[in-house]
Amino acid sequence: MRLPLLAVALLTAKAVSAAPTYGPELEGFDYPYPVKRHALTSQGQDLSMAFMDVTPERPNGRTVVLLHGKNFCAATWGDTAGVLARAGYRVLALDQVGFCKSTKPVGYQFSFNQLATNTHGLLAALGIRRATIVGHSMGGMLAARYALMFPDAVEQLVMVDPLGLEDWQQKGVPYQTIDDAYAAERKTSAAGIKAYQLKFYYDGQWKPEYDRWVEMQAGLYAGPGAERVAWNQAQTSDMVFTQPVVHEFDRLVVPTVLMVGDKDRTAPGANRAAPALAATLGRYDRLGPEVTARIKGARLVMFEGLGHSPQVEAPDRFHEALLRELAAR
């Protein structure tokens, strides 16, 4: 069922007062599979990465690693993990340091190189030498960086509506300091999250099943770890804005698939840009073909009528396409 904008606004206002709160490592929010922990020391700190390791009943010998977006968690991949496991894939769905059920560090220098290194260390600890890397949104940027850093460890790269198909700073979007970003993050609410996703992710159409993911994110901001959550989110917003990978796509040497919804209009920082510039940003219907043409041998899957999160918006369509592309390798 799709809800019109007025109905969404009324339901949002009602839901905000009853929104749940979660601990600093998303305590209280249930994941679809058992959560394991990977201990690591990074930048002088003892940290922990949470992950789900889903083992198939009939293994096909391949492993798929699922990387979440900035406004999502490993739990968002739950349905996808189940579909892949039933098809024979071992599936790892990770929470990056600074997100969801993983450690929220103090004084950490976030970079895609660092997060890729953390991810590679987790896979090495599990004895996984090669895997298919699937990244959504911010996780798509991370997946690309991982493939650039560790090409021999990547069987296939799949980017799902990745951020960074364009360089917003280069196009003229003003920079926002981490302090200003933190101040904005501290104002985050369920209503604000829903309004943003409604506008940029779902082409103005809301489904009740999206509410779980809004509550997941909002519950972190409203919980006892709110300040640390907001600070890490401000740091990672800076990482996304200042560390574009789009200029290096022609260096990718692994089999690559780009999957995008043609209604996706996600463009971090667009609210800081002049209206004329903002109107040109986040046009995934144009960016998808442009970027695919720059990656040698890449394949493009365009989801007509879908937005930023096809695995959430139309899981059956998404999973059918994903399984097809994985098999085509």
C-alpha positions as CSV (number, residue, x, y, z in Angstrom):
1,M,0.0,0.0,0.0
2,R,1.3,3.4,-1.0
3,L,0.4,6.5,1.2
4,P,-0.1,10.0,-0.1
5,L,2.0,12.8,1.3
6,L,-0.7,14.2,3.7
7,A,-1.3,10.8,5.2
8,V,2.4,10.3,5.6
9,A,2.8,13.6,7.4
10,L,-0.1,12.8,9.8
11,L,1.1,9.3,10.6
12,T,4.7,10.6,11.1
13,A,3.6,13.2,13.6
14,K,1.7,10.4,15.5
15,A,4.6,8.0,15.4
16,V,7.3,10.4,16.6
17,S,5.9,10.6,20.2
18,A,5.9,6.8,20.4
19,A,9.2,6.1,18.7
20,P,11.4,3.6,20.5
21,T,14.9,4.4,21.7
22,Y,18.0,2.2,21.4
23,G,21.3,1.9,23.1
24,P,24.6,3.4,21.6
25,E,25.3,0.0,19.9
26,L,21.6,-0.4,18.9
27,E,20.8,-2.4,22.0
28,G,17.1,-3.3,21.9
29,F,16.8,-3.5,18.2
30,D,16.6,-7.1,17.0
31,Y,18.5,-8.4,14.0
32,P,17.2,-11.2,11.8
33,Y,20.2,-13.5,12.4
34,P,22.6,-13.9,15.4
35,V,25.0,-11.1,15.8
36,K,28.7,-11.9,16.1
37,R,31.6,-9.7,17.0
38,H,35.0,-9.0,15.4
39,A,37.5,-7.4,17.8
40,L,40.1,-5.2,16.2
41,T,42.6,-2.5,17.3
42,S,42.5,0.5,15.1
43,Q,44.0,4.0,15.5
44,G,45.1,3.1,19.1
45,Q,41.6,2.0,20.1
46,D,40.1,-1.4,20.9
47,L,37.0,-1.7,18.7
48,S,34.3,-4.2,17.8
49,M,32.6,-4.8,14.5
50,A,29.2,-6.5,14.6
51,F,28.2,-8.8,11.8
52,M,25.8,-11.6,10.8
53,D,27.3,-14.7,9.2
54,V,24.5,-16.7,7.4
55,T,25.5,-20.2,6.3
56,P,23.6,-21.9,3.5
57,E,22.3,-25.4,3.8
58,R,23.7,-26.3,0.4
59,P,26.9,-24.2,-0.1
60,N,27.8,-23.2,-3.7
61,G,31.3,-22.2,-2.6
62,R,30.8,-18.5,-2.9
63,T,30.6,-15.8,-0.2
64,V,28.7,-12.5,-0.5
65,V,29.6,-9.5,1.7
66,L,26.8,-7.0,2.2
67,L,27.8,-3.4,3.1
68,H,25.1,-1.1,4.5
69,G,24.4,2.5,3.6
70,K,24.9,5.5,5.9
71,N,21.2,5.6,7.0
72,F,20.9,1.9,7.2
73,C,22.4,-1.1,9.1
74,A,23.3,-4.7,8.4
75,A,19.8,-5.6,9.5
76,T,18.4,-3.8,6.5
77,W,20.0,-6.6,4.4
78,G,18.1,-9.3,6.3
79,D,15.7,-10.4,3.5
80,T,18.6,-10.3,1.0
81,A,20.8,-12.4,3.2
82,G,18.1,-15.1,3.4
83,V,17.5,-15.1,-0.3
84,L,21.2,-15.5,-1.0
85,A,21.7,-18.2,1.6
86,R,18.8,-20.2,0.2
87,A,20.6,-19.9,-3.2
88,G,23.8,-21.4,-1.7
89,Y,25.8,-18.3,-0.9
90,R,27.5,-17.8,2.5
91,V,26.5,-14.3,3.5
92,L,28.2,-11.7,5.7
93,A,26.3,-8.6,6.6
94,L,28.5,-6.1,8.5
95,D,28.1,-3.0,10.6
96,Q,31.0,-0.7,10.0
97,V,32.8,1.0,13.0
98,G,30.8,4.0,14.0
99,F,27.5,2.5,12.9
100,C,24.6,0.5,14.3
101,K,25.7,-2.3,16.6
102,S,29.5,-1.6,16.2
103,T,31.7,0.6,18.4
104,K,31.2,4.3,18.3
105,P,34.8,5.5,18.8
106,V,36.0,8.8,20.1
107,G,38.6,10.7,18.0
108,Y,38.5,8.3,15.1
109,Q,39.6,9.5,11.7
110,F,37.0,8.0,9.4
111,S,38.0,7.2,5.8
112,F,36.9,4.8,3.2
113,N,40.4,3.4,3.2
114,Q,40.2,2.7,6.9
115,L,36.7,1.1,6.7
116,A,37.9,-1.0,3.8
117,T,40.9,-2.1,5.8
118,N,38.7,-3.0,8.8
119,T,36.4,-5.0,6.5
120,H,39.4,-6.8,4.9
121,G,40.7,-7.7,8.4
122,L,37.3,-9.2,9.4
123,L,37.2,-11.4,6.3
124,A,40.8,-12.5,6.8
125,A,40.0,-13.4,10.4
126,L,37.2,-15.6,9.1
127,G,39.5,-17.2,6.5
128,I,37.7,-15.7,3.5
129,R,40.2,-15.0,0.8
130,R,37.8,-13.9,-2.0
131,A,34.2,-12.7,-2.0
132,T,31.6,-10.8,-3.9
133,I,31.2,-7.4,-2.4
134,V,27.7,-5.8,-2.5
135,G,27.4,-2.2,-1.2
136,H,24.4,0.0,-1.0
137,S,24.4,3.8,-0.8
138,M,27.5,4.8,1.3
139,G,28.3,1.1,1.3
140,G,28.6,1.3,-2.5
141,M,31.3,3.9,-2.2
142,L,33.0,1.7,0.4
143,A,32.7,-1.3,-1.9
144,A,34.3,0.5,-4.7
145,R,37.2,1.6,-2.5
146,Y,37.5,-2.0,-1.2
147,A,37.8,-3.3,-4.8
148,L,40.4,-0.7,-5.6
149,M,42.5,-1.6,-2.6
150,F,42.1,-5.3,-2.6
151,P,41.2,-6.4,-6.2
152,D,42.6,-9.9,-5.7
153,A,40.1,-10.4,-2.9
154,V,37.1,-9.5,-4.9
155,E,35.3,-11.9,-7.2
156,Q,32.6,-9.4,-8.2
157,L,31.7,-5.9,-7.2
158,V,28.0,-4.9,-7.0
159,M,27.1,-1.3,-6.3
160,V,23.4,-0.7,-5.4
161,D,22.4,3.0,-5.8
162,P,25.9,4.0,-4.5
163,L,26.6,7.5,-3.2
164,G,29.4,9.3,-5.0
165,L,28.5,8.7,-8.6
166,E,29.2,12.4,-8.9
167,D,31.5,14.8,-7.0
168,W,29.2,17.2,-5.3
169,Q,32.0,19.4,-4.0
170,Q,33.5,19.7,-7.5
171,K,30.1,20.6,-8.9
172,G,29.8,23.5,-6.5
173,V,28.0,22.3,-3.3
174,P,29.4,24.3,-0.4
175,Y,31.4,22.5,2.3
176,Q,29.9,21.9,5.7
177,T,32.2,21.7,8.7
178,I,32.0,18.7,11.0
179,D,30.9,21.0,13.9
180,D,28.0,22.3,11.8
181,A,27.2,18.8,10.7
182,Y,27.1,17.7,14.3
183,A,24.8,20.5,15.3
184,A,22.4,19.4,12.5
185,E,22.7,15.7,13.4
186,R,21.7,16.5,17.0
187,K,18.4,17.8,15.7
188,T,17.7,14.5,13.8
189,S,14.2,13.0,14.5
190,A,12.0,10.3,13.1
191,A,10.0,12.9,11.3
192,G,13.1,14.4,9.7
193,I,14.4,11.0,8.6
194,K,11.1,10.1,7.1
195,A,10.7,13.4,5.3
196,Y,14.2,13.1,3.8
197,Q,13.7,9.5,2.7
198,L,10.3,10.3,1.3
199,K,11.7,13.1,-0.9
200,F,15.0,11.6,-2.0
201,Y,14.5,7.8,-1.7
202,Y,10.9,6.9,-2.6
203,D,9.8,9.5,-5.1
204,G,7.1,10.8,-2.7
205,Q,5.5,7.4,-2.1
206,W,5.6,5.8,1.4
207,K,4.9,2.2,2.4
208,P,4.3,1.2,6.1
209,E,7.1,-1.3,5.9
210,Y,9.7,1.5,5.6
211,D,8.8,2.7,9.2
212,R,11.0,0.0,10.8
213,W,14.1,1.4,9.2
214,V,13.2,5.0,10.2
215,E,12.7,3.8,13.8
216,M,16.0,1.9,13.8
217,Q,17.9,5.1,12.8
218,A,15.9,7.5,14.9
219,G,16.1,5.2,18.0
220,L,19.9,5.6,17.9
221,Y,19.7,9.4,17.8
222,A,17.2,9.4,20.7
223,G,19.0,6.9,22.9
224,P,21.6,7.3,25.7
225,G,24.4,7.3,23.1
226,A,22.9,10.2,21.1
227,E,25.9,12.5,21.3
228,R,28.4,9.9,20.2
229,V,26.1,8.7,17.4
230,A,25.6,12.2,16.1
231,W,29.4,12.9,16.2
232,N,30.3,9.7,14.3
233,Q,27.5,10.5,11.8
234,A,28.9,14.0,11.3
235,Q,32.4,12.6,10.8
236,T,31.1,10.1,8.2
237,S,29.1,12.7,6.4
238,D,32.4,14.6,5.9
239,M,34.0,11.4,4.7
240,V,31.3,10.9,2.1
241,F,31.5,14.5,0.9
242,T,35.3,14.9,0.8
243,Q,36.4,11.4,-0.4
244,P,34.9,10.9,-3.8
245,V,35.7,7.6,-5.6
246,V,34.0,8.6,-8.9
247,H,37.3,9.9,-10.3
248,E,38.8,6.4,-9.9
249,F,36.2,4.2,-11.5
250,D,38.3,3.7,-14.6
251,R,40.9,1.9,-12.4
252,L,38.5,-0.8,-11.4
253,V,39.6,-4.2,-12.7
254,V,37.1,-6.5,-11.1
255,P,33.8,-7.7,-12.7
256,T,31.4,-4.9,-11.8
257,V,27.6,-4.5,-11.7
258,L,25.8,-1.1,-11.1
259,M,22.2,-1.4,-9.9
260,V,20.2,1.8,-9.6
261,G,16.6,3.0,-9.3
262,D,15.7,5.5,-12.0
263,K,13.7,7.6,-9.5
264,D,16.6,7.9,-7.1
265,R,17.5,11.6,-6.4
266,T,19.9,11.2,-3.4
267,A,22.5,14.0,-3.3
268,P,24.1,14.7,0.1
269,G,24.5,18.4,0.5
270,A,21.9,19.4,-2.1
271,N,20.2,21.4,0.6
272,R,23.2,23.6,0.8
273,A,23.4,24.2,-3.0
274,A,21.8,26.9,-5.0
275,P,18.4,25.8,-6.3
276,A,19.5,25.7,-9.9
277,L,22.4,23.4,-9.0
278,A,20.4,21.3,-6.6
279,A,17.9,20.4,-9.3
280,T,20.7,18.8,-11.4
281,L,22.1,16.6,-8.6
282,G,21.3,13.0,-7.7
283,R,19.9,12.1,-11.2
284,Y,20.6,8.4,-11.0
285,D,18.7,7.9,-14.3
286,R,21.5,9.8,-16.0
287,L,24.4,8.9,-13.6
288,G,23.9,5.2,-14.0
289,P,24.6,5.0,-17.7
290,E,27.4,7.6,-17.5
291,V,29.3,5.8,-14.8
292,T,28.8,2.3,-16.3
293,A,30.4,3.5,-19.5
294,R,33.5,4.5,-17.5
295,I,34.0,1.1,-15.9
296,K,35.5,-1.5,-18.2
297,G,33.1,-4.4,-18.8
298,A,30.6,-3.1,-16.3
299,R,26.9,-4.1,-16.4
300,L,24.0,-1.8,-15.6
301,V,20.7,-2.8,-14.1
302,M,18.2,0.0,-14.1
303,F,15.1,-0.4,-11.9
304,E,12.3,1.5,-13.5
305,G,10.1,3.3,-11.1
306,L,12.3,2.6,-8.0
307,G,14.3,4.9,-5.8
308,H,17.4,4.7,-3.6
309,S,16.7,1.4,-1.9
310,P,15.4,-1.1,-4.3
311,Q,16.1,-4.0,-1.9
312,V,13.6,-2.3,0.5
313,E,11.1,-0.9,-2.0
314,A,10.7,-3.9,-4.3
315,P,12.6,-6.8,-2.8
316,D,11.3,-9.5,-5.2
317,R,12.4,-7.5,-8.3
318,F,15.7,-6.7,-6.7
319,H,16.5,-10.2,-5.6
320,E,15.7,-11.6,-8.9
321,A,18.1,-9.2,-10.6
322,L,20.8,-9.7,-8.0
323,L,20.7,-13.5,-8.3
324,R,20.8,-13.2,-12.1
325,E,23.9,-10.9,-12.0
326,L,25.7,-13.1,-9.5
327,A,25.1,-16.2,-11.6
328,A,26.2,-14.4,-14.7
329,R,29.7,-14.0,-13.3
